[in-house]
Amino acid sequence: MKRSLINIFKILLFIIGFLYALYAFMEWQEAGKFAMSAAHSYLGRQGMRVNYSDVSGVSDGFTVHNLTLSGMANISFNSVTIRPRFLASVMNFAPTCDINFKGGSVQIGQVINFGDGSFTLIARPSEIMLDQLRTNGEFGFNGYLSINTSNMKIGRADARLTVPEEFLPNMEMMMNFLPLVRVGDRWFLRRQ
């Protein structure tokens, strides 16, 4: 029994070492092109369009330039840098990566600048978690949210929102289909 456990442990160490070697010597530009091709295919089946101008490799990841996601809203970024986190993926039993973006904006009727920011993405089969999401533009977001993959709706969320004054009337309308909560003059996105 002890010998079997030792052999299983050796096999697990070999697999983890092999995967880490793949990660360490990855051609990140090619990995980024493959990831964007897969995202284009998957999101296309969900009714969304993905456009971008170029993918470049960076240290431990890749950058997508001039990324636009179009669906119910148009979301645009000057650049998005994705850095997979190998050990966090093993610990979470799900692909995990850090995402930094620059020049973000969303168009829902009018264009709202949410600027630069970052978050940690954890992609489980049942949900996509955007953890530690922070933005610094005129539309600010500070917190987390998860998206249920079966219906593409917000599963859990707890985040403080800052909104430009001219957009406040729209927030009242958006309460009808988003879990928005107003506390005094502060807005929160909350669902437990």
SVG drawing of the C-alpha trace seen along z (x, -y; Angstrom):
<svg xmlns="http://www.w3.org/2000/svg" viewBox="-37 -64 48 66">
<polyline fill="none" stroke="black" stroke-width="0.4" points="0.0,0.0 2.8,-2.4 4.6,-1.6 1.5,-2.3 1.0,-5.7 4.7,-6.6 4.2,-5.6 1.1,-7.7 2.9,-10.6 5.8,-10.2 3.3,-10.1 1.6,-13.3 4.9,-15.0 5.9,-14.0 2.6,-15.3 2.9,-18.6 6.5,-19.0 5.7,-18.2 2.9,-20.7 5.0,-23.4 7.8,-22.8 5.2,-23.3 4.1,-26.5 7.6,-27.8 8.7,-27.3 5.4,-28.2 5.4,-30.3 3.0,-32.9 2.2,-34.6 1.0,-31.3 -0.9,-30.4 -2.6,-33.8 -3.6,-33.3 -5.0,-29.9 -6.9,-31.2 -8.4,-34.1 -9.5,-31.6 -11.2,-29.4 -12.8,-32.5 -14.0,-33.7 -15.6,-30.3 -17.2,-29.9 -18.6,-33.4 -19.8,-33.3 -22.1,-30.3 -23.3,-32.5 -24.3,-35.3 -21.3,-37.6 -18.6,-38.8 -14.9,-39.1 -12.6,-41.4 -8.9,-42.3 -6.0,-43.6 -3.0,-41.6 -1.7,-39.2 1.8,-39.6 3.7,-37.5 4.8,-39.0 6.6,-37.5 4.4,-34.7 1.5,-35.6 0.2,-37.4 -1.4,-40.8 -4.4,-41.2 -4.5,-44.6 -7.7,-46.6 -10.1,-44.0 -13.8,-44.5 -16.6,-42.2 -20.0,-42.9 -23.4,-41.6 -26.0,-43.3 -23.3,-45.9 -20.0,-46.8 -17.1,-46.4 -13.7,-47.7 -10.1,-47.7 -6.9,-49.2 -5.1,-46.2 -5.7,-43.2 -2.8,-41.3 -3.5,-37.7 -1.1,-35.8 -2.0,-32.3 -1.3,-31.3 -0.1,-27.7 -0.1,-27.0 -3.4,-28.9 -4.9,-26.7 -3.8,-23.6 -5.0,-24.8 -8.4,-25.9 -8.8,-22.8 -9.8,-25.3 -7.9,-27.5 -6.9,-30.7 -5.2,-33.8 -4.5,-37.4 -5.9,-39.9 -4.9,-43.6 -6.5,-45.9 -6.0,-49.4 -8.4,-51.9 -11.6,-50.0 -15.1,-51.3 -18.6,-49.9 -21.4,-51.2 -24.9,-50.7 -26.6,-53.6 -23.8,-55.9 -20.1,-55.3 -18.9,-54.8 -15.2,-54.9 -14.0,-52.4 -10.4,-53.0 -7.6,-50.7 -8.0,-47.9 -7.4,-44.3 -9.0,-41.1 -8.3,-37.4 -10.3,-35.1 -11.2,-31.6 -13.0,-29.5 -14.9,-26.6 -17.3,-24.5 -20.4,-26.0 -19.2,-29.6 -16.6,-32.2 -15.4,-34.2 -14.0,-37.7 -12.3,-38.2 -10.6,-41.4 -12.1,-43.4 -10.9,-47.0 -11.3,-49.8 -10.2,-53.5 -12.3,-55.2 -15.4,-57.4 -17.3,-54.2 -15.6,-52.4 -16.0,-48.9 -14.4,-47.5 -15.3,-43.9 -16.2,-40.6 -18.8,-38.9 -19.4,-35.5 -21.2,-34.5 -23.2,-31.3 -22.1,-29.5 -25.4,-27.7 -27.5,-30.9 -24.7,-33.6 -26.3,-35.6 -24.7,-37.0 -24.5,-34.3 -22.8,-36.0 -21.6,-39.6 -20.5,-42.1 -19.0,-45.3 -19.2,-49.0 -19.9,-51.0 -19.0,-54.6 -21.0,-56.1 -20.8,-59.5 -23.6,-61.9 -25.1,-61.9 -25.5,-58.1 -27.4,-58.0 -30.9,-58.0 -29.9,-54.9 -29.0,-53.1 -32.6,-53.2 -33.7,-51.5 -30.9,-49.0 -32.2,-47.9 -34.9,-46.0 -32.4,-43.5 -29.2,-43.7 -28.9,-43.1 -28.2,-46.7 -28.7,-48.2 -28.7,-51.8 -27.6,-52.8 -27.8,-56.6 -25.8,-58.0 -23.8,-54.8 -24.4,-52.0 -23.6,-48.3 -23.9,-45.2 -25.0,-42.5 -26.3,-38.9 -25.5,-36.1"/>
</svg>
